[in-house]
Amino acid sequence: MNSLKRLREQQSLSIEFIARMLEISVEEYKGYENQDNIESELLEKMAKLFGVETTDILSNHSSDTLDVSSLGFARSNSDITAKDKKAIEILLNLQRVFN
């Protein structure tokens, strides 16, 4: 088991939001939360998104050992509101249409 679910929940991010940011389906992301076999390129994207090392994702830390304040994504995006998240989702959808 990896730490993806814990990281996502600690940062109050939805599965749908993370899947969009990674440009994968919700079902695919759900699968990754329950397994340790993640291809290296996607693992790197996940680590960058959450602001952690790839080893932090693959390890199964207990929830009290991960400090949310030290995570890059939470720290750099702490001012994002629900309205901002919706705007990001719209932009990502537009990007898919034009790519």
N, C-alpha and C positions, 0 to 999 in steps of 0.2 A: 504494500500500500504506500502511496506517495502523499505529499503534503498539499497537493493542488486545492482540494476542497477546503482545507483549513485556511490556506492563504486567501482564497477567494472570499470566504465567509468573514475573515478578519477584516478585509477591506470593504465589506458590504457591497460586493459586486455580484450581479446576477450571472447565471450560466450563459444566458443569451448575450449579455454584454461581452463577456470574455470570448465566447465563440466568434462573435462578430469581429472583435479586435484581432483574433488569431486567423480570421478568414476560414473557419471550418464550421461544420454543422454543429448544432446543439447536441445531437446524438453522439457525434464523434467526440466532442469535448467531455460529455458525461462518461464516455468509455475511458478516457484518459484519467479521469479522477479516480477510477477504480483499478488502475493497472500501473505497472512500473515500466512497461515496454513502450517508450515514447521515442520516435525517431529524433536524432540529434538536432536537426534543423528546427523542428517544432519545439523541442525542449529549450533551445536557445531563445526562441521568441517568447516562450512562456516565462523564462527567467527574466528576460528584459522587461516584459510587461509587469511582472510582480516586483521587480527591483531586487531580485535575489540571485544567488548562484544556482547553477543547474543541480548541484549536489544538495542544495536546500530543498529542492522540489522532490528529488528522489528519496530523500531520507524521511523517516516517519517520526518527526519531532512531536512531542506532546504539545498541546496547545499553549501551555504556559511557558514554553521555551522560545516561542517565536514572538518577538516584540514588533508589533505593528508599526510603531513609530520609526523603526529602523528600515522599513521596507520602502524602496524608492518610489513605487507607484503611489502608495498611500501618501507619502510625504509630498511628492511633487504635484499631486492632484487632489489635495485635501480640500481645495476650495470649489471643486466641481459639484454643481447642484444637479438635481434631477433634470432640470431644464437643459443644462449643459450636456448631460449624458444623452438626452433625447436628440440634441443637435448633432452630437458625435455619431449616433446611430444613423441619422438621416444622411450625414456626409459619407459614412461608410457605404450605405446603400447606393448613393449616387456614384461613388467611386466604382462599385461593382458594375453598374449599368454602363459606364463609359469605358471600362477596361476590357 
